[in-house]
Amino acid sequence: AEDGYELWLRYAPAVVADPDSHGPGIAQLVAGSESPVQAATRRELLRGLQALSGVAPVGADTVTEDAALLVGTPASSSQIARLGLDLEGLGREGYRIRSAIVDGHATTVVAANDDIGVLYGAFHLLRLLQTGQPLADLDIREAPRLQVRVLNHWDDLDRYVERGYSGQSIWDWHRLPGWLDPRYTDYARANASIGINGAVLNNVNANADVLTPMYLEKVAAIAGVLRPYGMKVYLSARFSAPMQIGGLATADPVDPAVQAWWRAKADEIYSAIPDFGGFLVKANSEGQPGPQDYGRSHADGANMLADALAPHGGIVMWRAFVYSDEEPVDRARQAYNEFVPLDGRFRDNVLVQVKNGPIDFQPREPFHPLFGAMPRTPLMMEFQITKEYLGFSTHLAYTGPLYEEVLRADTHVQGPGSSVARVIDGSLHGHALTGIAGVANIGSDRNWSGSHFDQANWYAFGRLAWNPELSSRDIAVEWTRMTFSNDAAVVEPVVGMMMASREAVVDYTGALGLHHLMGRGHHYGPGPWVDGGPRADWTSVYFHRADRNGIGFDRTRRGSDAVSQYAAPVAGVFDDVAQTPEELLLWFHHVPWDHPMRSGRRLWDELVFRYDRGVDAVRDMRAAWSGLDGRIDAGRHAQVAAFLAIQQDEAQWWRDASVAYFQSISGMPLPAGAAPPP
Ligand code: GCW
């Protein structure tokens, strides 16, 4: 029975479209198995081709008949070498897929400079087959736009996953290194299939113990499973580790003993894991230790670790998600204020990792003002795949459009066309080191992500990490075809649901640029009334600032002036209430309740309209899904249907609670036609 374990790698025979219109199948497989990566590639192709067509292709050392598949590098295959394909500029990870005549036989060729490129090409080919694409006349050339494409697991060593909604951590530390759960291999296959090439195994709120010999042995065992799939392991490093596990009295980055401790630690790690990726660090943020504890800067801290890793080729990913202990004027401004003065002061092997928006993974935020503002520092993107603020794993919200919106946003720092994608791919400011991170939604649940549709967010992250210009709709189509069916009667409604889903969440949780309105602590249901407590910027009232006269956070030049952190053309738009896109209106402006909106409605009525629209959209998703009964296997259909019913109830909860609360402040009547309470 389908339970989602296979993810998008189901290789279901039913997904092979009409064989006549889609060219020949594959009769002969020519693929080496000398290196572990080659062996993994061959295994995957055999598995996929056999499952898709019902017959295993015949293995051979060279192409000797038509309908052959030849995979390898010029070094691993003399037939590939003789084809003389142009593989320049593809690097280690890029590949070509070509229809060719090899020694007189019609052949599909997957060729790359390195084994790992061949593996990625093999997965691409399997994707073509799974989505029913013809294998004739292929001429594909692919190389990743970003170098470091990693998952960030917020997994604790006791298997609790912070903001994880799909069971326990998949890392079974207790049984490692002796027991290598086959799940680790399937995890690596899934990641390799979308080009993810690394994983930070532990939470950024890090436990220093992961750097002790006992855990490093376990980490090395995981690295051994991931390596044949092109994935490196990284660890979150606790800045105070020299004190906690090293017995030092300080973790001051300029202290020679501290520096020596980290150098020795790096040497120790690399002796066990020669291709270790490096460290991710959350420092001086939400109570985590960091260099500022000693009056040093983020650059001092990052560089100290970078120097320890550099001899081994490792990198530091230093997070910019910081906000100081003092009550801020505007928390949205803090990361920029702390990091921009440090531009150009980081070592070459440091990436500064920036969340997509300036607050915290809200259903909608403007792009983070750091993108484009640190031209001398490579910045990497941090997206959240796990849906902390978008209904955990219960609500259906496809995050592809959110990622796409951010990547395509134009920073204007070098004139029009200075997209966020071009900041992080290094092309705007000429950086060689580039990267992107996604906070994983993976856990021990049978279906990995807690819900079937949340698998799509992992998938979309990987595809956009490979190529940030892809369309989230195209990705949704691909994913749907592989995950559910190639039948247009399934693909169209499912993709329709997915593409509407994120906007629905925005609407029923708080549209028009409202943000941070969730319940305290758990971040699940509504809590626009949240007030008081340890910090103003952990409340909701701090962010929406609603009063009798109006609502919204004035971040204009007349307010907190956060707008000035953007390049002039962008700042000008956000500073002007008439030009600010309505989706971000209340992010940047405090406006009266009767502010006229483009729809002709006044703001209050528009807000209520959006809350209703969000609930309606969930009802539509439910209807679309129930129309698929019988076209989708019963197990998966039933679970999605049940989750959509929960989502509808909770969308109504969000709407009713939020409208009632805001009405108590605005004192405005419900607009005519607003849905009555259920
Ligand atoms: O999103 C917030 C979360 C915290 C998280 C923090 C961060 C890992 O609520 O759980 O901690 O951000 O990104 O560091």
Residues whose N, C-alpha, C, O or C-beta is under 5 A from the ligand:
A	BS01	GCW	E162 R163 N205 F321 D360
